[in-house]
C-alpha cells in the first residue's frame, strides 16, 4: 500500500467537521483531538476524555518489542451484539483507519441501497438497426458500475450485437456525466500516478483504467515475452525484454520502463530470469482516453465494424434508453472490494449513495452522516472523505468504528458484510495471525498506519467486535503486525464476563 504523505493540505470541512491534524502531528506529537460535539440522541457515547481500560501485559509487551509508544495504539473491543467495551485505549480519539474506512462505506451502502442494488450502464441508439447496420451512433451512458472489467465489457458489447448491430456508421459516444468530480492529479496523493490504486472514480470506469503486463522468461531466446491485457486501440505494448542474471529484487526498476507516450510503451532494461513469471498492473498514462481505446479494441475484436470513432459526449435529450447492462449485485461487488481492499470500488460505492445526479462526494457523505445517531456515534467521531481510506483526511475513532460493527451485527444484512471480510489468514488478512480461522477481518495499511477491524470468534463461543489502529511512522514494520496479533489473541483467549 502507498505511503501516506506527512503533510495534509487544508481542505473544506468534511461532514461539518473542522480540518483534521496532519499525520506528522498525529504520529510525531500524538496530539489528536477527540470527539467534542454533543452526543447524538440515543448514542450513549461516554466523553472522549474518559480513561480506557489498562492495556494487558501481552499487548504492552508487543508494543515495547515493536518500539512503539502506547499512545500510537487506538483500541476498542466489545461484544458484537452491543454493549460497552471490554478493552479500550484512546477509544474516543480520532485516528487514521486506512482501508478500515471501507467498513463504514459497506455498512452504509447495504443499509441505504440494499444488498441487491445494481449499477446500470445504459445503451441508447441514434437510429434503428437495419440488416445489421446502425446508420447513426451508439451512446453508452455510464452509471458508476465498478465492475466493467474486460470480460463484462465483452458481455456489454455482445448485448449491443444482440440488438442487431454489426456495423456502426456513426460514432460510439461515451457519456460519463453521472459524476461531477473535480480533476485531481493522480500523483497528488503520493507521487505515484501509475499505481492503479490512484485511479480516480469515473461514471464509466472500465477495468480501473489499468493494464497488466505479464512477463514469461524464454531462456532459449534470451528474452522474457511480454503480454498485455486488455488490448487498447492505438497503443502498442512491448512484446519482449531481454533476460538478465542476478537476483529478483527490484525487477520493475530494472526494466527501465518508458511510459512517456500513450501510444507506445518501451522496456529498455532487462528482466531477471530468477523472477520466473510475474505480472505488473499499471494505470494507463492517459486515463481520459482509456475507456475509448479499450471499447474500440473490444468492439473490433468481436467482429464489429465502426466507420466513425469512439468519443466523449452526452446522450441527446429525448433519446430513449434501448437497453441496460447491469452490474453484479452490491453484496457480490462488496466481497471483491473488501477481500482485495479495492479503493476504486469503495469510492464508486460511496458515490452511489449520492441523493442527486450528477453524483458528488459532498452529496454522498450526507446519507452516511444521517446514520450516525442510529449507529451510536457522535458527529465528531467520523471524518469521511472518499470512503476508501486512501485519503489524507479520513479519520474515525475506534469506538465509533466499533459501534458501526455492533450496529451492523443487528441488521438483517449482517451476513453479507461479515461474508465480505477475509477470514484471518486469507485475502488482505493473509499475513500470519495466530488466530487464523477465528476472525473475519478488514485490514488497513499505509506507510504510517497498520490497522485491523472485524468480528472475532472467541474461545468461549462469544462474538466480539475488534478495532485496533496503529498510527506511527514505524507502523509498517513487522513489529506492528505483532501488536495487532497480540490484540487478536487477547480477544480470542480472554473469557467474556459471565451472563
N, C-alpha and C positions, 0 to 999 in steps of 0.2 A: 504494500500500500504506500501511497505517497507521503512525503514529509509534510507536516503542517507548518506553514510559514510562521516565523516568530513574531511578525507584526501583523496586526489586524487593522486595516484602514477603517476609518469611520464610515458607517453606513446608516441608512434610515432605521429607526427602531423597528423591531420585528414583534408582532403580536402586542404592540403597545408598550414594549419594554425599552429601557434605555440601552444604548450600545454596550456590548459586553467588554470585559477586560481583555487585554492582549494575552496570548498564550505565554509570552515572555513573563508578564506579570504573574500569570497563573502558575507557571512552572518554576519560575525563579524565586518569587517572593511568597507564593502560596497565599495570596490575599484575595480570594474570590468572594464576591458579595453573595449573600444568601437571599432567599425569598423575603421580601419586606412588605408586600402588599397584604391587605386583609384577606383571610381565607375565604374561598368561595363557599356559598351556602352548602352545608352538608359535607364539607371536605374533611373536617376534623383533623386538620394538619397542625401538629404542635409547632411552637415558634422555632424558627431556624436556629436560634442560638441554644436550644435545649441540648444538654450533653448527651452524647451517644453512649452505648454500652462499651465497656472496656474491650479492647481487641484481645482475642485469645492468644495464648503464648505461641501457638503454631504459626499464626499469621504474623505476629510481631517478629518471630524468628526469620520467617521468609523475607520480610521487608529488610531486616538487618543484613541478611545474606545477599540480597539484591542491591544493597547500598542505596535503598530508597527511604526517604523520611516517611513517617507515619501520616503526615498531612498531604502526601501525594495520593493517598487512597481515599476513595469515596465509596461507601458501602451501605447496603440495606438488604436484609434478609428477613422475610416474613412468611407466614402461612399463605399458600396460594389462594385459599378461599376467602381471605380477608383478615383484618386484624392488624395490630401494631407489630413493630419489628422485634424479632428475636435478637438480632445483632445489627447495630448501625454505627456508622462512623462518618462524620461530616455529611450526614444524610440530607441536610437542608441546604447544602452549598451547591451552587451551580458548577458543573464540570463539563468538559467536552466529552461527548459519548462516542465520537467517531460513528461507525456504522450501526451502533445500537439505536440510533435515531430511526432506523428503518422499522423498529418495533412500533413506534408511535404512528408512523405512516401506515403500516399494515393494519393496526387496530382501527384507526380512523376510517380507512378505506372499507374494511369489512363492515363496519357499523353504518357508514353513510351510503355506500354503493351496493353492498351485498356481495356474497361470495360468487354469484353467477353473473355479475356485471361483465360486459364485453365492450371493448373499444370497436368503433365502426370506421372502416375505410370505405368511402362511397365512390361509385362509378357513375359518371354522367356522360351520355353520348350526345354529341352535337350532330345529330342526323340519324338516319335509320339504316342499319346494315342491309346491303343487298348483294346476294351472291358472294358473301364473304368479305365485301368491301364496305368500309365506313368512309364515306366521302368527306365527312367533317373530322372533328377532333375528339379524342378521348380525354376526359377530365378525371383525374384521380384526386379525391379530396381526403387528406389525412385527418384522422380523428384522435391521434395520440397513441395508436397501437404500439406498445413497446416490444412486440414480438414479430415484427416484419423481418425475420431472418430469411436467408436465401430460399430455404425450402418452402416457407409460407408465401414469399413473394412469387415463387413459381406457381403456387396454387391460385393466388390472386390473378395472375396473368392467364392462367388456364381458364379461370372463370370468365375473363374477357373473351377468350376464344369460344367459350361455350355460348356466348351471346351472339355467335355467328360472325365473328370478326377475325379474319386472317390478314387483312391489309388495312392500314390506316393511312388515308391520303392527306389528312390534316396533321396535327401535332398530337403528342401526348403531353397534356398540360397538368402540372403538379400544383395542387392548391394546399398550402400549409398554413392557411390563415386562421386555423383554430387556436393557435397560440399567439400571444402578443408578448414576446420576451425581448429584453434589450440585448443588443450584441455585446458579447463578452469575449475577450481574448482567451482562447483555450490555454494559453500559457500563464494566465493570471494567477492561478491557484498555486502552482509550484514550479513554473518554468518548464513544464513537460507537455507541450502541445500535442505530441503524437502518442501520448498514453491514452488508450481507449476510455479510461475512467474519466477523462476530462472532456469527453464529447458532451456538448450541450443538448438539452431537450429539443425535440422537433415534433411538430404535429404529424409529419410524415417521416418518421425515423426508420430508415432502412438499415438493418444489420449493424446498428450502433455506429454507422459511418466508419467502419473499420475493415481492414484487410488482414488476413492471416497468411503470412509467408511460412511455407513448410520447407524444411531442409532435410535431405536424404543423401548421405555420403555415397559416392560411387568411386571406390579406390582405384578400380581399373582405369578409369578415365582421369583420375586425379582431381575430380571436382565433386561438389555437392550439388545435386539437382535441386532446383527451387520451384516450388509450386505456389500458386496464389489463389486465394478464394475470398470473395467471389470475383468473377470477371467484371471489368469496367470498360465501357466503350471509350475509345480514345486514350487508353492508358496501356503502357507496355511494362510488364514486370520483368525483373531479371530472370533468366532461365537457369543460370548456374553461377557458382562462385568457386574459386579454386580451393582445394583442400590444403590443410597445413598440419604439421605435427604439433605436439605440445598438449598441455592440459586444457580441459574445457572450463576455463574460468569466465572471464567477461567476454563471452563469444560474440555478443551483439556488437560491442565496441570494435572487435577485431574485423567485423565485416566491412567497416568503413562505409556505411550506407550513405548514399546521397539521395535525399528526398526533396531536393530543392524544386524539382519540376513535377507538376501534377500530371504530366503526360508520360513521363518515363522515370522509373526508379533504377538506380545503379548500385551495385555492390563492388567496390574496388579493392576490398581487402581479401580476407580468407576465412575459412570455416574449419575449426579443429575436427579432425577425424574422431577424436576421443569423445566428442559430444554425441555421436550417434544421430538419431532422428530428433529434431526439435521443431517447435512452432514458435512464431513470433507475431502476436497480434499488434497491429499498428493502426492508429487513427489516420484516416486519409488526410493528406496535407492540403486539400482544397475541399473542405467539408460541404460548402454550399452546392457543389456540383455532384456530390457523391450519389444521391438518390437518382438523379437523371442518368448518370453514367451506368449505374447498376441496372436500372429498369430498361434502358435501351439494350444493353447487352443481353439481359434475360429474355426480353421480347424477341430479339433476333435469334437467340439460341433455341427458342421454341418454334422457330419457323415463321414467326410473324414478320410482316413487311411494314415498313414505315417510310412514307415519302417525305414527311415533314421532319420535325425534330422533337426532342424532349426538352421542355422548358418550364419555367415557373409561370404561374398565372392564377387567376381566380375563376371559379365556376361562374359563368354568366348568370345574372339574375334571371330567375324564372326557369332555368334549365333543370328539369326534374332529375331525381335520382333514379337510375336504371337498376342498380343492384348494389348490395352492400357486402363487404367482406369482413367477417367478424373475427376478433382475436379469440384466443383461448379464454376461458372464464378467469375472473380475477383470482380465485383461490389457486388455480394452477400457475398463473403468472407469478403470484406471490411466492410460491415454492421456489421457483427459479431465482427470484430476487433475493430471498433470504439464504438459500443454500449456497449461492455463489456470490452473495453480497454485491449485487449488480446496482450500481449507482444510477444508471440511466433509467432502469425500470422504476426505481424508487421515486425519481423526480417526475416521471410521467404519471405515476400513480398519484402523487400528491396533486399534480395539475388536474387530474380527473375530478378532484373534489371542488374545483372552482365552480361557483354557482352561476357564473356568467361566461359568455364567449365573446371575444377570444379569451382564453384562459390566461391568467397571470398567477404568479406565486403569491402576490399580495392577497388576491381574492381567495386562493386555495387555502391559505392559512386560517381563515376565519372559521370554517367548519370545525377545524381541529380545536381552535380556541373555545368554541361553543361547547365542546365535550369536557373541558377541564373540570367544571363543577361536578358533573356526574362521576368522573374518574376519581376525584378526591384530591386534586392538585390546586395549589394556589396559582394565580395567574402569573406570578413572578418566578415560578419554578420551571418554566419552559420558555426557551427562546428558539423558535423554529425558523429555518431559512428555506432550504430546498427539499427537506425531508429525507436526505440520503446520508447525512453525516459528513459528506465531502464539502465542508463549508468552514469558513473562518469564524462564523458567528453562532452556529448552533450550540446550545447549552441545555442541560436539564439536570435537576437534582436527582440523586439516586433514589430518594424517597418517591418523587413524582413518577419516575420510570417504573419503580416497583408497584406503585398504585395502578399504573396503566396495565401492568400484567395481572394484578389482582382483579381489576375490573374486567379484563378480557376473559379471565378464568370463569366468570359468572355469566358470560354471554353465550348464546346458542351457537355462535360460530367459533367458539374456543378451539374445537378440534382442528379447524383449518389453520389457525395461527400456530398452534403447537406443532402440527404436522409439517409446517413450513420451516421449522427451526432444525438445523442439523443436530443429530444425536452426537453427544460428545465422542470425538474420535472420527467424525465424518465431516465432509464438506469443509466450510471455513473453520469448523471446530475439530479438524482432523489432527491438529497438533496434540501431542501426548498429554492427556489429562488422566490422573489416577482414578477418576470417576467415570471412565469411558463406559458408555451404555446406560448411565444413570441420570443423564441430564439432557434436556433439549435446550440448546444454547445458541444465541446470536453473539458473534464476536465482533469486536471493533478494534482496528489498529491503524494508527498513523505513527509518524516518527516520534511523536510526543505523547501518544495515547495507546494504552492497552486496556481492553475492557471486555467484559462478558455480562450477559443478562439472559435470563430464561427461567425455566422450571426444573427443579432438581427433585429426584425421587429418592427420598431419604431411606436409610436402612430400616427405620421403624415403620415404613409404609406411608408416611405422610409426604405431601407435596408442598414444596416451598418455592417462592419466587426469590431469585438471587440477582442482585445488581452490584457489580464491582467495577469501578473505573479507576485506572491509574493515569494521572496527568503529571508527567515529569519528563525532562529532556532525555532520561535514560529508560523511558517506559518501553522502548522497543527491544531492550536487551532480553536475553533468555531468562534472567533472574526475575523479570516482571511476570513472565509466564508462571513461574513457580509460586509467586504471591497469589495469583488468581487460582492456581491449583489448590493452594492451602485454603482459600476461601471455599472452594467447592468441596474439599474434603471435610471441612468443618460442618458445612450444611448437610452433608450426607450422613456423617457419623455422629453428630451431636444430637441426642434424642430431643424431640419436641416435648414441651410440658404436657403432662397427662391431662386428658379432658374429663 
